[in-house]
């Protein structure tokens, strides 16, 4: 239905006067922020300042063995393949493996920044603590940096800070005598050596952490209150995203059935691994890409447990009535989507089932604000963030007017998700990588046609 509407309906756009050299602020120098800097600078928009809270670029791909901030963990590898995870004009090195490590990814981002001279636009150790709209559709930013707090005014604001910073731990009745932490503060397995560890969750982080911890812990269990589609990273001798790309032109209902049959053949029923069966069809909830967890389950080095009912001192009581003692519980239960630098209630999507942004980037009420990289694909973020950044650049240079009917477009987009996604806050920013790419390219084509 979305494709029919987009092909047959022509929506008006607002006239946008050209700005010779707008002053642009970018928040975050991670992969999406780097794409935004490079794309805007290439469009001739050189009055750019990117504020990065840390001392180096790369965002959460910078591994730090400290807590309280976003960081990959010691064993992290990318879950999309290198073939489909690079910037459009900067391929990854040929000697990289299919799934590069976080160190290789950081080296790639540093090389990208060096080639295009992006560091000159970045103000490191500078955290945006407040961003407020002011008269003239401009933005006043309060920045906390080495010299203290300062206020600066910008013509446009591009938010590239992502959503992996506000960990969500579900409320659990009772009290636990051991240690509780969120995956946000997990870095490496060694501190859990010889412990009894319970990992809570079924997403990518939960499964990765359970596998890593099981190599050193005395006992490792993973608690899932529902079923997940756990998908091997390699199928038919190729990365799963490469295999999925070959199906992208097949009608979506047939594509979904093919993937379901493929998983049944390759993985089999999840109950054989002691896991609950997913209640949603494949592609209707974010998949978990992991080739090791199912193996560890069948080898007995990771045990499965149902959802937690309550804590009882040193014990965890599960939903099936069983009770077991643990030293540590690691909640890998996701993040809230919100932004600490905006005022109360402004762009707080923590409980939202829909995110009111056109193309996951444009809010209706703020014509000089864009979010870049605020989506969750079954695939890689930054190639699509690069396309979003091109739209920002065209709008900022006056070559692509901002749509005049953003509220209508947002309502249509939220009513027509790419798949019948589960209605949870986690899936509020979920997209299909190929549907989303088509939508972004259609928006870019309007500038070429003008």
Helices and strands as residue ranges (DSSP letters): H 2-8, E 24-27, H 31-42, E 48-51, G 59-61, G 82-84, H 102-115, G 119-121, E 122-123, E 127-134, E 138-145, E 148-154, E 156-159, E 174-176, E 179-182, G 183-185, G 190-192, E 196-200, H 204-214, E 219-223, E 230-231, E 234-235, E 238-239, H 240-245, H 252-266, G 270-273, E 288-289, H 293-299, E 303-305, E 308-313, E 315-318, E 323-325, E 328-331, E 369-371, E 376-377, H 382-396, H 406-415, G 425-427, E 430-431, H 433-449
